[in-house]
Amino acid sequence: MDFCPRPKCFPLFSSALYLVFAAMVALVTTFPAHAQQSGVSDKALPEVRVSTTEGAFNIRLRPDFAPKTVANFLQYVDDGFYDGTLFHRVIPGFMVQAGGFDQDMNRKDTRDPVENESRQTAKNLRGTIAMARTANPDSATAQFFINLVDNPHLDATRARPGYTVFGSVTEGMGVVDAIGKVSTTRRNGMGDVPVEPVVIESVRRIDNGQ
């Protein structure tokens, strides 16, 4: 089973059952208001720069709301795990997903899954980054996705866990939007794979003191 959220539906589904949800909505990139009101200075929050063959963008992470998830993500970053991986699933008007496959579409080995830290106050809004997973809430490892629009069906509710939001794009959302518009095809039994590979060249921490 592939690690991926599904448009307008919950929970996940296998790679053979991808659906395309259209209609891009141009909304302002923001992290949930609850996160913005946490009282933590932006300079105290870790940031990473994601360089891709389509351009680069920055992500501010929120360990104050998803500490285990951010620690897990940064360990992969520090290990260079994401270098050379693909944006392997792109659905316009929904999200772009990366972090699990090399350029030959081979799934990379990962560490143990991280505990689901989704919360009702951390929403899957446009520009937020969240962990991809299977139907098991605690199955997220390295794969992540960036929401191209508000996706409330991925949020946690009182009845069920959602997809853990752990940061947001602060610079270069136009690059993410461009990735979301590339042509896709089927490859290795998977749908929504970019025809021309969109490669993550590197993910590096940003020194907030600069």
Short mmCIF file of the C-alpha atoms (twelve columns), coordinates in Angstrom:
data_MODEL
# 
_entry.id   MODEL 
# 
loop_
_atom_site.group_PDB 
_atom_site.id 
_atom_site.type_symbol 
_atom_site.label_atom_id 
_atom_site.label_alt_id 
_atom_site.label_comp_id 
_atom_site.label_asym_id 
_atom_site.label_seq_id 
_atom_site.Cartn_x 
_atom_site.Cartn_y 
_atom_site.Cartn_z 
_atom_site.pdbx_PDB_model_num 
ATOM 1   C CA . MET A 1   0.000   0.000  0.000   1 
ATOM 2   C CA . ASP A 2   1.319   3.391  -0.915  1 
ATOM 3   C CA . PHE A 3   1.695   6.126  1.664   1 
ATOM 4   C CA . CYS A 4   -0.780  8.746  0.544   1 
ATOM 5   C CA . PRO A 5   -3.851  10.758 1.425   1 
ATOM 6   C CA . ARG A 6   -6.912  10.586 -0.819  1 
ATOM 7   C CA . PRO A 7   -8.892  13.498 -2.274  1 
ATOM 8   C CA . LYS A 8   -12.167 14.125 -0.428  1 
ATOM 9   C CA . CYS A 9   -12.042 10.765 1.317   1 
ATOM 10  C CA . PHE A 10  -10.641 9.020  4.376   1 
ATOM 11  C CA . PRO A 11  -8.706  6.853  5.034   1 
ATOM 12  C CA . LEU A 12  -5.955  6.067  2.525   1 
ATOM 13  C CA . PHE A 13  -6.137  3.804  -0.452  1 
ATOM 14  C CA . SER A 14  -3.707  1.725  -2.495  1 
ATOM 15  C CA . SER A 15  -1.765  3.170  -5.413  1 
ATOM 16  C CA . ALA A 16  -4.096  1.410  -7.854  1 
ATOM 17  C CA . LEU A 17  -7.091  3.465  -6.731  1 
ATOM 18  C CA . TYR A 18  -5.890  7.071  -7.118  1 
ATOM 19  C CA . LEU A 19  -8.551  9.696  -7.876  1 
ATOM 20  C CA . VAL A 20  -7.976  13.168 -9.268  1 
ATOM 21  C CA . PHE A 21  -9.642  16.057 -7.484  1 
ATOM 22  C CA . ALA A 22  -9.602  19.216 -9.641  1 
ATOM 23  C CA . ALA A 23  -10.353 22.926 -9.195  1 
ATOM 24  C CA . MET A 24  -7.388  24.815 -7.791  1 
ATOM 25  C CA . VAL A 25  -8.263  27.333 -5.097  1 
ATOM 26  C CA . ALA A 26  -5.932  30.320 -4.722  1 
ATOM 27  C CA . LEU A 27  -5.737  30.873 -0.970  1 
ATOM 28  C CA . VAL A 28  -3.135  32.562 1.181   1 
ATOM 29  C CA . THR A 29  -0.424  30.246 2.488   1 
ATOM 30  C CA . THR A 30  -0.683  30.088 6.267   1 
ATOM 31  C CA . PHE A 31  -0.204  27.796 9.207   1 
ATOM 32  C CA . PRO A 32  -3.219  27.212 11.468  1 
ATOM 33  C CA . ALA A 33  -4.103  30.223 13.592  1 
ATOM 34  C CA . HIS A 34  -3.662  28.133 16.739  1 
ATOM 35  C CA . ALA A 35  -0.032  27.570 15.781  1 
ATOM 36  C CA . GLN A 36  0.501   31.237 15.023  1 
ATOM 37  C CA . GLN A 37  -0.747  32.107 18.489  1 
ATOM 38  C CA . SER A 38  1.548   29.708 20.329  1 
ATOM 39  C CA . GLY A 39  3.852   32.518 21.436  1 
ATOM 40  C CA . VAL A 40  6.945   30.872 19.917  1 
ATOM 41  C CA . SER A 41  9.208   33.253 18.011  1 
ATOM 42  C CA . ASP A 42  9.698   32.465 14.329  1 
ATOM 43  C CA . LYS A 43  13.463  32.578 14.903  1 
ATOM 44  C CA . ALA A 44  13.130  29.797 17.466  1 
ATOM 45  C CA . LEU A 45  11.498  27.496 14.927  1 
ATOM 46  C CA . PRO A 46  13.611  25.304 12.637  1 
ATOM 47  C CA . GLU A 47  13.435  25.881 8.901   1 
ATOM 48  C CA . VAL A 48  14.580  23.836 5.928   1 
ATOM 49  C CA . ARG A 49  15.179  24.714 2.293   1 
ATOM 50  C CA . VAL A 50  14.009  22.181 -0.255  1 
ATOM 51  C CA . SER A 51  15.865  22.451 -3.576  1 
ATOM 52  C CA . THR A 52  14.228  20.681 -6.524  1 
ATOM 53  C CA . THR A 53  14.580  20.528 -10.285 1 
ATOM 54  C CA . GLU A 54  11.584  22.907 -10.403 1 
ATOM 55  C CA . GLY A 55  13.098  25.439 -8.012  1 
ATOM 56  C CA . ALA A 56  13.447  25.871 -4.253  1 
ATOM 57  C CA . PHE A 57  11.114  26.608 -1.352  1 
ATOM 58  C CA . ASN A 58  11.428  27.027 2.411   1 
ATOM 59  C CA . ILE A 59  9.451   25.270 5.130   1 
ATOM 60  C CA . ARG A 60  9.114   26.429 8.730   1 
ATOM 61  C CA . LEU A 61  8.619   23.474 11.058  1 
ATOM 62  C CA . ARG A 62  6.500   23.423 14.220  1 
ATOM 63  C CA . PRO A 63  8.028   21.238 16.946  1 
ATOM 64  C CA . ASP A 64  5.808   23.090 19.421  1 
ATOM 65  C CA . PHE A 65  2.813   21.308 17.903  1 
ATOM 66  C CA . ALA A 66  4.254   18.066 16.501  1 
ATOM 67  C CA . PRO A 67  7.577   17.472 18.296  1 
ATOM 68  C CA . LYS A 68  8.001   13.789 17.435  1 
ATOM 69  C CA . THR A 69  7.085   14.368 13.811  1 
ATOM 70  C CA . VAL A 70  9.500   17.284 13.412  1 
ATOM 71  C CA . ALA A 71  12.308  15.350 15.116  1 
ATOM 72  C CA . ASN A 72  11.648  12.421 12.796  1 
ATOM 73  C CA . PHE A 73  11.633  14.647 9.696   1 
ATOM 74  C CA . LEU A 74  14.810  16.490 10.692  1 
ATOM 75  C CA . GLN A 75  16.620  13.204 11.296  1 
ATOM 76  C CA . TYR A 76  15.868  12.219 7.702   1 
ATOM 77  C CA . VAL A 77  17.010  15.688 6.591   1 
ATOM 78  C CA . ASP A 78  20.280  15.456 8.524   1 
ATOM 79  C CA . ASP A 79  20.893  11.969 7.145   1 
ATOM 80  C CA . GLY A 80  20.531  13.251 3.575   1 
ATOM 81  C CA . PHE A 81  17.700  10.774 3.071   1 
ATOM 82  C CA . TYR A 82  15.644  13.052 0.833   1 
ATOM 83  C CA . ASP A 83  18.468  13.959 -1.540  1 
ATOM 84  C CA . GLY A 84  17.717  12.427 -4.926  1 
ATOM 85  C CA . THR A 85  14.154  11.378 -4.085  1 
ATOM 86  C CA . LEU A 86  11.131  12.243 -6.205  1 
ATOM 87  C CA . PHE A 87  7.872   14.060 -5.973  1 
ATOM 88  C CA . HIS A 88  6.247   10.794 -6.949  1 
ATOM 89  C CA . ARG A 89  2.573   11.721 -6.654  1 
ATOM 90  C CA . VAL A 90  1.048   14.952 -7.950  1 
ATOM 91  C CA . ILE A 91  -2.670  15.737 -7.992  1 
ATOM 92  C CA . PRO A 92  -3.685  19.236 -9.153  1 
ATOM 93  C CA . GLY A 93  -6.029  20.987 -6.771  1 
ATOM 94  C CA . PHE A 94  -5.097  18.626 -3.957  1 
ATOM 95  C CA . MET A 95  -1.472  18.001 -2.956  1 
ATOM 96  C CA . VAL A 96  2.045   17.000 -4.019  1 
ATOM 97  C CA . GLN A 97  3.752   14.085 -2.285  1 
ATOM 98  C CA . ALA A 98  7.410   13.153 -1.909  1 
ATOM 99  C CA . GLY A 99  10.043  11.514 0.242   1 
ATOM 100 C CA . GLY A 100 9.681   7.808  -0.408  1 
ATOM 101 C CA . PHE A 101 11.121  6.812  -3.792  1 
ATOM 102 C CA . ASP A 102 14.421  7.180  -5.605  1 
ATOM 103 C CA . GLN A 103 14.683  8.189  -9.258  1 
ATOM 104 C CA . ASP A 104 14.173  4.593  -10.392 1 
ATOM 105 C CA . MET A 105 10.901  4.507  -8.433  1 
ATOM 106 C CA . ASN A 106 12.340  2.128  -5.870  1 
ATOM 107 C CA . ARG A 107 10.925  2.576  -2.375  1 
ATOM 108 C CA . LYS A 108 13.617  3.647  0.086   1 
ATOM 109 C CA . ASP A 109 14.129  1.882  3.390   1 
ATOM 110 C CA . THR A 110 13.025  3.938  6.382   1 
ATOM 111 C CA . ARG A 111 13.237  3.963  10.144  1 
ATOM 112 C CA . ASP A 112 10.362  2.898  12.368  1 
ATOM 113 C CA . PRO A 113 7.065   4.824  12.045  1 
ATOM 114 C CA . VAL A 114 6.384   7.926  14.094  1 
ATOM 115 C CA . GLU A 115 3.397   8.396  16.369  1 
ATOM 116 C CA . ASN A 116 0.462   10.281 14.845  1 
ATOM 117 C CA . GLU A 117 0.364   13.817 16.286  1 
ATOM 118 C CA . SER A 118 -2.561  15.234 14.327  1 
ATOM 119 C CA . ARG A 119 -4.818  17.594 16.255  1 
ATOM 120 C CA . GLN A 120 -8.074  19.367 15.543  1 
ATOM 121 C CA . THR A 121 -6.420  22.776 15.772  1 
ATOM 122 C CA . ALA A 122 -3.675  22.039 13.215  1 
ATOM 123 C CA . LYS A 123 -5.456  22.111 9.870   1 
ATOM 124 C CA . ASN A 124 -4.398  20.861 6.453   1 
ATOM 125 C CA . LEU A 125 -4.491  24.330 4.910   1 
ATOM 126 C CA . ARG A 126 -2.943  25.418 1.638   1 
ATOM 127 C CA . GLY A 127 0.838   25.502 2.008   1 
ATOM 128 C CA . THR A 128 1.047   23.261 5.060   1 
ATOM 129 C CA . ILE A 129 3.232   20.170 5.097   1 
ATOM 130 C CA . ALA A 130 1.876   16.945 6.604   1 
ATOM 131 C CA . MET A 131 2.923   13.340 6.975   1 
ATOM 132 C CA . ALA A 132 1.651   10.763 4.515   1 
ATOM 133 C CA . ARG A 133 0.647   7.394  5.923   1 
ATOM 134 C CA . THR A 134 -1.443  4.282  5.401   1 
ATOM 135 C CA . ALA A 135 -4.822  3.578  7.012   1 
ATOM 136 C CA . ASN A 136 -2.901  2.923  10.232  1 
ATOM 137 C CA . PRO A 137 -2.711  6.351  11.948  1 
ATOM 138 C CA . ASP A 138 0.735   5.573  13.381  1 
ATOM 139 C CA . SER A 139 2.359   4.376  10.138  1 
ATOM 140 C CA . ALA A 140 4.052   7.583  8.891   1 
ATOM 141 C CA . THR A 141 7.783   7.244  8.224   1 
ATOM 142 C CA . ALA A 142 9.503   9.566  5.721   1 
ATOM 143 C CA . GLN A 143 6.903   10.488 3.113   1 
ATOM 144 C CA . PHE A 144 5.263   13.898 3.313   1 
ATOM 145 C CA . PHE A 145 2.894   15.992 1.251   1 
ATOM 146 C CA . ILE A 146 2.240   19.693 0.770   1 
ATOM 147 C CA . ASN A 147 -1.358  20.841 0.505   1 
ATOM 148 C CA . LEU A 148 -2.091  22.850 -2.643  1 
ATOM 149 C CA . VAL A 149 -5.488  23.895 -1.255  1 
ATOM 150 C CA . ASP A 150 -7.328  23.661 2.052   1 
ATOM 151 C CA . ASN A 151 -8.064  19.951 2.616   1 
ATOM 152 C CA . PRO A 152 -10.360 19.739 5.662   1 
ATOM 153 C CA . HIS A 153 -11.140 16.066 4.985   1 
ATOM 154 C CA . LEU A 154 -7.563  15.302 6.074   1 
ATOM 155 C CA . ASP A 155 -7.934  17.022 9.449   1 
ATOM 156 C CA . ALA A 156 -8.286  15.257 12.782  1 
ATOM 157 C CA . THR A 157 -11.730 15.161 14.354  1 
ATOM 158 C CA . ARG A 158 -13.034 13.908 17.679  1 
ATOM 159 C CA . ALA A 159 -13.950 10.680 15.934  1 
ATOM 160 C CA . ARG A 160 -10.695 9.936  14.153  1 
ATOM 161 C CA . PRO A 161 -7.059  11.014 13.755  1 
ATOM 162 C CA . GLY A 162 -6.034  13.004 10.709  1 
ATOM 163 C CA . TYR A 163 -2.811  13.644 8.854   1 
ATOM 164 C CA . THR A 164 -0.201  15.296 11.041  1 
ATOM 165 C CA . VAL A 165 0.539   18.873 9.997   1 
ATOM 166 C CA . PHE A 166 4.026   19.867 11.142  1 
ATOM 167 C CA . GLY A 167 4.934   23.048 9.301   1 
ATOM 168 C CA . SER A 168 4.191   25.362 6.393   1 
ATOM 169 C CA . VAL A 169 5.825   26.810 3.314   1 
ATOM 170 C CA . THR A 170 7.121   30.316 4.049   1 
ATOM 171 C CA . GLU A 171 8.852   31.077 0.754   1 
ATOM 172 C CA . GLY A 172 8.559   29.645 -2.747  1 
ATOM 173 C CA . MET A 173 4.958   28.465 -2.762  1 
ATOM 174 C CA . GLY A 174 4.972   29.275 -6.475  1 
ATOM 175 C CA . VAL A 175 7.459   26.437 -6.935  1 
ATOM 176 C CA . VAL A 176 5.127   24.040 -5.116  1 
ATOM 177 C CA . ASP A 177 2.238   25.223 -7.297  1 
ATOM 178 C CA . ALA A 178 4.378   24.626 -10.392 1 
ATOM 179 C CA . ILE A 179 5.082   21.069 -9.259  1 
ATOM 180 C CA . GLY A 180 1.341   20.643 -8.798  1 
ATOM 181 C CA . LYS A 181 0.754   21.462 -12.474 1 
ATOM 182 C CA . VAL A 182 3.185   19.034 -14.122 1 
ATOM 183 C CA . SER A 183 1.887   16.330 -16.458 1 
ATOM 184 C CA . THR A 184 1.511   12.912 -14.855 1 
ATOM 185 C CA . THR A 185 1.269   9.296  -15.948 1 
ATOM 186 C CA . ARG A 186 1.327   5.759  -14.549 1 
ATOM 187 C CA . ARG A 187 4.652   4.228  -13.686 1 
ATOM 188 C CA . ASN A 188 5.535   1.006  -11.898 1 
ATOM 189 C CA . GLY A 189 1.850   0.420  -11.151 1 
ATOM 190 C CA . MET A 190 1.438   3.848  -9.556  1 
ATOM 191 C CA . GLY A 191 -0.740  6.686  -10.779 1 
ATOM 192 C CA . ASP A 192 -0.190  10.471 -10.738 1 
ATOM 193 C CA . VAL A 193 3.571   10.148 -11.278 1 
ATOM 194 C CA . PRO A 194 5.172   13.128 -13.083 1 
ATOM 195 C CA . VAL A 195 6.067   12.370 -16.699 1 
ATOM 196 C CA . GLU A 196 9.279   14.371 -16.297 1 
ATOM 197 C CA . PRO A 197 10.818  13.513 -12.903 1 
ATOM 198 C CA . VAL A 198 10.630  16.232 -10.264 1 
ATOM 199 C CA . VAL A 199 13.694  15.497 -8.162  1 
ATOM 200 C CA . ILE A 200 14.506  16.754 -4.680  1 
ATOM 201 C CA . GLU A 201 18.135  17.740 -5.060  1 
ATOM 202 C CA . SER A 202 18.620  18.497 -1.374  1 
ATOM 203 C CA . VAL A 203 16.853  19.381 1.876   1 
ATOM 204 C CA . ARG A 204 18.970  21.407 4.282   1 
ATOM 205 C CA . ARG A 205 18.410  23.262 7.540   1 
ATOM 206 C CA . ILE A 206 18.379  27.041 7.366   1 
ATOM 207 C CA . ASP A 207 20.371  28.996 9.929   1 
ATOM 208 C CA . ASN A 208 17.756  31.350 11.400  1 
ATOM 209 C CA . GLY A 209 20.532  33.547 12.712  1 
ATOM 210 C CA . GLN A 210 21.441  34.670 9.214   1 
# 
